[in-house]
Amino acid sequence: MATSEPIGRRPVETPRAGHLDEGFGHTVVYESEVPRHNVHTRLVHWGVAIFFVAALLSGFAIFTPWLYAWLTPLFGGGARARLLHPWFGIGFVIMMILQLRGWFHDMRWQPSDRLWLKRIRAYVTHEDRVEPDYVGKFNAGQKMWFWTMVAAGVVFLITGIPLWFPEYLGRTLMWICYFFHDLCGLVMLGGFLVHIYEGTAALPGTFRSMVRGTVTRAWAWTHHPGWYRQITGRDPKADLEQAEKIRAENPGPRW
């Protein structure tokens, strides 16, 4: 670790906190950064992603003949894709339960979230360079996506288990389960693509939070100023103004 650290940046270990992962792993945080996600949270998040993608691809492989020839070889053939798909789904549900347990408090809906939704156009068009002061660790859009995933997990489970054992279903009930299972998959596919865009191209610096567990202070006070104040005890606007002043006096790369 010491050989790869950038010159002039002193690494420190984050305090280990939280009832799920106390004493589990550690995250290296440099002076210009703040911790965003601990090791447990990152592992759970990637577990959700891996099982979701596996379930999505194996599901689409048996969903339409147009994709069958392209996707089933990834799983060793059509029969193997059909065999593995429900197990991928079970893995997704289990990981979502762990994620729900870890993020339930942070994902609760707050009155300020309604204010955020009223200005969602400004968020999408990047009209404002800095988010409002009331935006906490997660904004309303992130909360909506999270609860959509929780609801999707419930729908996948309720409709998927009967489809796993079709011999016990009547034809009508089977097609009802098929309809809602497939509809939920299509909705999740759209949301997943938006999630990838938001976590990479739309908001540079976000992806690293799920890889290294940290974000820059500038990222924090720009996109989640309420959360920045909570974890640092500092005024995000004052720190932003100070950073802009320093940058004006010393032109160079941005934060």
C-alpha positions as CSV (number, residue, x, y, z in Angstrom):
1,M,0.0,0.0,0.0
2,A,2.8,2.4,0.9
3,T,4.5,2.0,-2.5
4,S,1.4,2.9,-4.4
5,E,0.1,5.9,-2.4
6,P,0.3,9.2,-4.3
7,I,2.9,11.7,-3.0
8,G,1.6,14.2,-0.6
9,R,-1.5,12.2,0.4
10,R,-1.5,10.6,3.8
11,P,-3.7,7.5,4.1
12,V,-5.7,6.9,7.3
13,E,-8.1,4.1,8.2
14,T,-11.7,4.9,8.6
15,P,-13.4,4.3,11.9
16,R,-15.2,1.0,11.9
17,A,-18.8,1.6,12.6
18,G,-22.2,0.1,11.8
19,H,-23.9,-2.9,13.4
20,L,-23.5,-5.2,10.4
21,D,-19.8,-5.0,9.7
22,E,-18.0,-3.9,12.8
23,G,-14.5,-5.1,12.7
24,F,-14.8,-6.4,9.1
25,G,-12.2,-5.1,6.7
26,H,-10.9,-1.5,6.4
27,T,-11.0,1.3,3.9
28,V,-8.1,3.6,3.2
29,V,-9.0,7.2,3.1
30,Y,-6.7,10.0,2.0
31,E,-6.7,13.6,3.2
32,S,-8.7,14.9,0.3
33,E,-11.4,12.2,0.6
34,V,-14.2,11.1,2.8
35,P,-15.4,7.5,3.4
36,R,-18.6,6.7,1.5
37,H,-19.2,2.9,1.7
38,N,-17.5,0.4,3.9
39,V,-16.2,-3.0,2.8
40,H,-19.4,-4.9,3.8
41,T,-21.6,-2.5,1.9
42,R,-19.4,-2.7,-1.2
43,L,-19.4,-6.5,-1.2
44,V,-23.2,-6.7,-0.8
45,H,-23.7,-4.1,-3.6
46,W,-21.5,-6.1,-6.0
47,G,-23.2,-9.3,-4.9
48,V,-26.6,-7.8,-5.8
49,A,-25.2,-6.6,-9.2
50,I,-23.6,-10.0,-10.1
51,F,-26.7,-12.0,-9.3
52,F,-29.0,-9.5,-11.0
53,V,-27.0,-9.5,-14.2
54,A,-26.7,-13.3,-14.2
55,A,-30.5,-13.6,-13.6
56,L,-31.2,-11.0,-16.2
57,L,-29.1,-12.6,-18.9
58,S,-30.3,-16.2,-18.2
59,G,-33.9,-14.9,-18.0
60,F,-33.7,-13.1,-21.4
61,A,-32.0,-16.3,-22.9
62,I,-35.2,-18.2,-22.2
63,F,-37.5,-15.3,-22.6
64,T,-37.3,-14.8,-26.4
65,P,-36.0,-17.0,-29.3
66,W,-34.3,-13.8,-30.7
67,L,-31.8,-13.9,-27.8
68,Y,-31.7,-17.6,-27.2
69,A,-28.8,-18.4,-29.6
70,W,-26.8,-15.4,-28.3
71,L,-27.2,-15.8,-24.5
72,T,-27.6,-19.5,-23.8
73,P,-24.0,-20.4,-24.6
74,L,-23.0,-18.2,-21.7
75,F,-24.6,-20.8,-19.4
76,G,-23.7,-24.0,-21.2
77,G,-26.9,-24.3,-23.3
78,G,-30.7,-23.7,-22.9
79,A,-31.3,-26.4,-20.4
80,R,-28.5,-25.2,-18.2
81,A,-29.7,-21.6,-18.4
82,R,-33.2,-22.7,-17.4
83,L,-31.7,-24.7,-14.5
84,L,-29.5,-21.8,-13.2
85,H,-31.9,-18.9,-13.7
86,P,-34.0,-19.5,-10.5
87,W,-30.9,-20.0,-8.4
88,F,-29.5,-16.6,-9.7
89,G,-32.9,-15.1,-8.7
90,I,-32.6,-16.6,-5.2
91,G,-29.1,-15.2,-4.8
92,F,-30.4,-11.8,-5.9
93,V,-33.2,-11.8,-3.3
94,I,-30.8,-12.9,-0.5
95,M,-28.3,-10.1,-1.4
96,M,-31.2,-7.6,-1.6
97,I,-32.2,-8.6,1.9
98,L,-28.7,-7.9,3.2
99,Q,-28.7,-4.6,1.4
100,L,-32.1,-3.6,2.8
101,R,-30.8,-4.4,6.3
102,G,-27.8,-2.2,5.8
103,W,-29.5,0.7,4.0
104,F,-33.0,0.8,5.5
105,H,-32.2,3.8,7.8
106,D,-30.6,5.8,5.1
107,M,-33.2,5.0,2.5
108,R,-36.2,6.2,4.5
109,W,-38.3,8.8,2.8
110,Q,-37.9,12.3,4.2
111,P,-39.9,15.6,3.7
112,S,-36.8,17.0,1.9
113,D,-37.1,14.3,-0.7
114,R,-40.3,15.8,-2.0
115,L,-38.4,19.1,-2.5
116,W,-35.8,17.2,-4.5
117,L,-38.4,15.7,-6.8
118,K,-39.8,19.2,-7.5
119,R,-36.5,20.1,-9.0
120,I,-35.7,16.9,-10.8
121,R,-35.6,18.7,-14.1
122,A,-32.7,20.8,-12.9
123,Y,-30.9,17.7,-11.7
124,V,-31.3,15.8,-15.0
125,T,-30.2,18.9,-17.0
126,H,-27.4,19.7,-14.6
127,E,-28.8,23.2,-14.3
128,D,-27.4,23.6,-10.8
129,R,-23.7,22.8,-10.3
130,V,-24.2,22.1,-6.6
131,E,-27.1,20.1,-5.1
132,P,-29.4,21.8,-2.4
133,D,-28.1,21.8,1.1
134,Y,-30.8,19.3,2.3
135,V,-29.6,16.4,0.1
136,G,-28.3,13.8,2.4
137,K,-26.4,10.5,1.8
138,F,-28.9,9.5,-0.8
139,N,-31.1,11.7,-2.9
140,A,-34.7,11.0,-3.7
141,G,-33.9,9.4,-7.1
142,Q,-31.5,6.9,-5.5
143,K,-34.1,6.1,-2.8
144,M,-36.8,5.5,-5.5
145,W,-34.4,3.1,-7.4
146,F,-33.6,1.3,-4.2
147,W,-37.2,0.7,-3.2
148,T,-38.0,-0.3,-6.8
149,M,-35.3,-3.0,-6.5
150,V,-36.8,-4.1,-3.2
151,A,-40.3,-4.3,-4.7
152,A,-38.8,-6.1,-7.8
153,G,-37.2,-8.7,-5.5
154,V,-40.6,-9.4,-3.9
155,V,-42.3,-9.7,-7.3
156,F,-39.6,-11.9,-8.7
157,L,-39.8,-14.2,-5.7
158,I,-43.7,-14.4,-5.6
159,T,-44.0,-15.0,-9.3
160,G,-40.7,-17.0,-9.8
161,I,-41.3,-19.8,-7.3
162,P,-44.5,-21.0,-9.0
163,L,-42.8,-20.8,-12.4
164,W,-40.0,-22.9,-11.0
165,F,-42.6,-25.7,-10.5
166,P,-45.0,-25.2,-13.3
167,E,-46.5,-28.7,-13.0
168,Y,-48.4,-27.5,-9.9
169,L,-49.9,-24.5,-11.7
170,G,-53.0,-24.0,-13.7
171,R,-52.6,-22.4,-17.1
172,T,-54.2,-19.1,-16.1
173,L,-52.1,-18.7,-12.9
174,M,-48.9,-19.6,-14.9
175,W,-49.5,-16.9,-17.5
176,I,-50.3,-14.3,-14.8
177,C,-46.9,-15.1,-13.2
178,Y,-45.2,-15.0,-16.5
179,F,-46.6,-11.6,-17.3
180,F,-45.6,-9.9,-14.1
181,H,-42.3,-11.7,-13.9
182,D,-41.3,-10.6,-17.4
183,L,-42.7,-7.1,-17.0
184,C,-40.7,-6.6,-13.8
185,G,-37.6,-7.8,-15.6
186,L,-38.1,-5.2,-18.4
187,V,-38.6,-2.4,-15.8
188,M,-35.5,-3.4,-13.9
189,L,-33.5,-3.5,-17.1
190,G,-34.4,0.1,-17.9
191,G,-33.6,1.2,-14.3
192,F,-30.4,-0.7,-14.3
193,L,-29.1,1.1,-17.5
194,V,-30.0,4.4,-15.9
195,H,-28.2,3.4,-12.7
196,I,-25.1,2.5,-14.6
197,Y,-25.2,5.9,-16.5
198,E,-25.7,7.9,-13.3
199,G,-22.9,6.0,-11.5
200,T,-20.4,6.6,-14.2
201,A,-20.7,9.1,-17.0
202,A,-23.3,11.4,-15.4
203,L,-21.6,11.8,-12.1
204,P,-17.8,11.2,-12.4
205,G,-16.3,10.1,-9.2
206,T,-19.3,8.0,-8.1
207,F,-18.1,4.6,-9.3
208,R,-15.0,4.8,-7.1
209,S,-17.2,4.9,-4.0
210,M,-18.2,1.3,-4.8
211,V,-14.7,0.2,-5.6
212,R,-12.5,2.0,-3.1
213,G,-15.2,3.1,-0.7
214,T,-14.3,6.8,-0.8
215,V,-15.2,9.9,-2.7
216,T,-13.4,13.3,-2.9
217,R,-14.6,16.0,-0.5
218,A,-15.5,18.1,-3.6
219,W,-17.8,15.3,-4.8
220,A,-19.4,15.1,-1.4
221,W,-20.1,18.8,-1.0
222,T,-21.3,19.0,-4.6
223,H,-23.7,16.1,-4.8
224,H,-24.6,15.4,-1.1
225,P,-23.9,18.5,0.9
226,G,-26.2,17.5,3.8
227,W,-24.3,14.2,4.2
228,Y,-21.0,16.1,3.9
229,R,-22.0,18.3,6.8
230,Q,-23.1,15.3,8.8
231,I,-19.9,13.3,8.5
232,T,-17.4,16.1,8.7
233,G,-19.1,18.7,10.8
234,R,-18.1,21.3,8.2
235,D,-20.1,23.8,6.1
236,P,-20.2,22.5,2.5
237,K,-20.8,26.0,1.1
238,A,-17.9,27.4,3.0
239,D,-15.6,24.6,1.9
240,L,-16.7,25.0,-1.7
241,E,-16.0,28.7,-1.7
242,Q,-12.6,28.1,-0.1
243,A,-11.8,25.6,-2.7
244,E,-12.8,27.9,-5.5
245,K,-10.7,30.7,-4.0
246,I,-7.7,28.4,-3.8
247,R,-8.2,27.3,-7.4
248,A,-8.5,30.9,-8.6
249,E,-5.2,31.8,-6.9
250,N,-3.5,28.6,-8.2
251,P,-4.8,27.7,-11.6
252,G,-4.4,24.1,-12.4
253,P,-6.4,20.8,-12.5
254,R,-9.8,20.8,-10.8
255,W,-10.3,19.1,-7.5
